[in-house]
Amino acid sequence: MEKRVTPFQNKVYGACREIPAGRVSTYAELARRVGCASPRAVGQALKCNPFAPEVPCHRVVASSRELGGFSGKSSGAEVARKKALLLEEGVGFEDTGKIKPDFVWKFSLAKCDSSA
């Protein structure tokens, strides 16, 4: 079965693949990377990600460094799975549950590869 995505989703997935293992970026940072003013639109694209884990949407978190959603859910087993995936990659968490600032990754100014 062919996986069909919109050009916007393809752009988001391409940029998301740039986030290295052991690091996270934010929905807002990813939105800036793809030239979008809406972090929510990026979240919606990631919610529909048919390419996981090759497109590592678990590495995208809220600007507050809280986990945000995962697999279309904002709490429960899905978000616990997101945290487990990040822990497996070595991402550090504060006692409050937020990602430690040293693990937040910023995109370079280089042009985004939009292929997923």
Secondary structure as the mmCIF struct_conf table of DSSP 4:
data_model
#
loop_
_struct_conf.conf_type_id
_struct_conf.id
_struct_conf.beg_label_comp_id
_struct_conf.beg_label_asym_id
_struct_conf.beg_label_seq_id
_struct_conf.end_label_comp_id
_struct_conf.end_label_asym_id
_struct_conf.end_label_seq_id
HELX_RH_AL_P HELX_RH_AL_P1 PRO A 7 CYS A 16
TURN_TY1_P TURN_TY1_P1 ARG A 17 GLU A 18
BEND BEND1 ILE A 19 ILE A 19
HELX_LH_PP_P HELX_LH_PP_P1 PRO A 20 PRO A 20
TURN_TY1_P TURN_TY1_P2 ALA A 21 GLY A 22
STRN STRN1 VAL A 24 VAL A 24
STRN STRN2 SER A 25 THR A 26
HELX_RH_AL_P HELX_RH_AL_P2 TYR A 27 ARG A 33
TURN_TY1_P TURN_TY1_P3 VAL A 34 GLY A 35
BEND BEND2 ALA A 37 ALA A 37
HELX_RH_AL_P HELX_RH_AL_P3 PRO A 39 LYS A 47
TURN_TY1_P TURN_TY1_P4 CYS A 48 CYS A 48
TURN_TY1_P TURN_TY1_P5 PRO A 50 GLU A 54
BEND BEND3 VAL A 55 VAL A 55
HELX_RH_3T_P HELX_RH_3T_P1 CYS A 57 ARG A 59
STRN STRN3 VAL A 60 VAL A 61
TURN_TY1_P TURN_TY1_P6 SER A 63 SER A 64
BEND BEND4 ARG A 65 GLU A 66
STRN STRN4 PHE A 70 PHE A 70
TURN_TY1_P TURN_TY1_P7 SER A 71 GLY A 72
STRN STRN5 LYS A 73 LYS A 73
BEND BEND5 SER A 74 GLY A 76
HELX_RH_AL_P HELX_RH_AL_P4 ALA A 77 GLU A 88
TURN_TY1_P TURN_TY1_P8 GLU A 89 GLY A 90
STRN STRN6 PHE A 93 PHE A 93
TURN_TY1_P TURN_TY1_P9 ASP A 95 THR A 96
BEND BEND6 GLY A 97 GLY A 97
HELX_LH_PP_P HELX_LH_PP_P2 LYS A 98 LYS A 98
STRN STRN7 ILE A 99 ILE A 99
HELX_LH_PP_P HELX_LH_PP_P3 LYS A 100 LYS A 100
HELX_RH_3T_P HELX_RH_3T_P2 PRO A 101 PHE A 103
STRN STRN8 VAL A 104 VAL A 104
BEND BEND7 LEU A 109 ALA A 110
HELX_LH_PP_P HELX_LH_PP_P4 LYS A 111 ASP A 113
#
